[in-house]
């Protein structure tokens, strides 16, 4: 008998940020409703759902609920000229950029199926990214006190390759990570990424000097996710 939690994968391709946020919210709320139902009806238990969404977004800046809007360095007119949207969100973290060539992952998980520890959840997500980058020959690590994944964090040129920001309620997660694969890094020039002034940003393409197959990146991440979260990923 397989007791591993099942995680359903959806690969959404290029999709608008607001539409995918609506999908996340729908899945997130449905899982919370299932948990509420189970608590109220112990003899009629429903199986909660777990999802992992992969997507690329058109150009967009998103600001976390505790972020500083002053970290957006351009006005609405400039955003319109550059074809970039802007959305305040209910995730943690500050401002970041999403765009084509960036692999965004949104796990909507019932952590009661895994472990009830937000710190562990974030560290395992980071570990999945680090392992995926290692598969491509990129050495990455964490930066103490700063969520996400970095390169040369203790060297002369520390740079962020993956940002993270999540929301949780009743141990259900939404939002997630953004890994720069073939990302146009010039869009980061118009923000203070994650509110951090003293470190740059990078991408797999920049580090390796070639275009990377983003589908291969998602496949490898999925493998590491299944391993570290001890899940059956379908």
BELSUL-V818962 format. One record per backbone hydrogen bond with DSSP energy under -0.5 kcal/mol. CO is the residue of the C=O (numbers start at 1). NH is the residue of the N-H. Records with the same first field share a line. If there is no record, write none. Layout:
CO = NH ; NH
This chain:
1 = 3
5 = 232
7 = 234
8 = 52
10 = 12 ; 54
13 = 15 ; 56
16 = 20
17 = 21
18 = 22
19 = 23
20 = 24
21 = 25
22 = 26
23 = 27
24 = 28
25 = 29
26 = 30
27 = 31
28 = 32
29 = 33
30 = 34
31 = 35
32 = 36
33 = 37
34 = 38
35 = 39
36 = 40
37 = 41
41 = 44
50 = 8
51 = 108
52 = 10
53 = 106
54 = 12
55 = 104
56 = 15
59 = 85
60 = 98
61 = 87
62 = 96
63 = 89
64 = 67
67 = 69
68 = 71
69 = 72
71 = 73 ; 192
75 = 79
76 = 80
77 = 81
78 = 82
79 = 83 ; 84
80 = 83
85 = 61
87 = 63
91 = 65
93 = 66
94 = 64
95 = 194
96 = 62
98 = 60
99 = 102
100 = 184
101 = 181 ; 182 ; 183
102 = 104
103 = 179
104 = 55
105 = 107 ; 177
106 = 53 ; 108
107 = 109
108 = 51
109 = 111 ; 173
110 = 113
111 = 114 ; 115
115 = 117
117 = 121
118 = 122
119 = 123
120 = 124
121 = 125
122 = 126
123 = 127
124 = 128
125 = 129
126 = 130
127 = 131
128 = 132
129 = 133
130 = 134
131 = 135
132 = 136
133 = 136 ; 138
134 = 137
137 = 139
138 = 140
141 = 150
143 = 146
146 = 143
149 = 161 ; 162
150 = 141
151 = 159
152 = 155
158 = 200
159 = 151
160 = 202
161 = 180
162 = 149
163 = 178
165 = 176
166 = 92
167 = 174
169 = 172
171 = 111
172 = 169
174 = 167
175 = 107
176 = 165
177 = 105
178 = 163 ; 180
179 = 103 ; 181
180 = 204
181 = 205
183 = 185
184 = 187
185 = 188
186 = 189
187 = 190
188 = 191
190 = 73
191 = 193
192 = 195
193 = 196
195 = 197
200 = 160
203 = 207
204 = 208
205 = 209 ; 210
212 = 214
213 = 217
214 = 218
215 = 219
216 = 220
217 = 221
218 = 222
219 = 223
220 = 224
221 = 225
222 = 226
223 = 227
224 = 228
225 = 229
226 = 231
227 = 230
230 = 5
231 = 233
232 = 7 ; 234
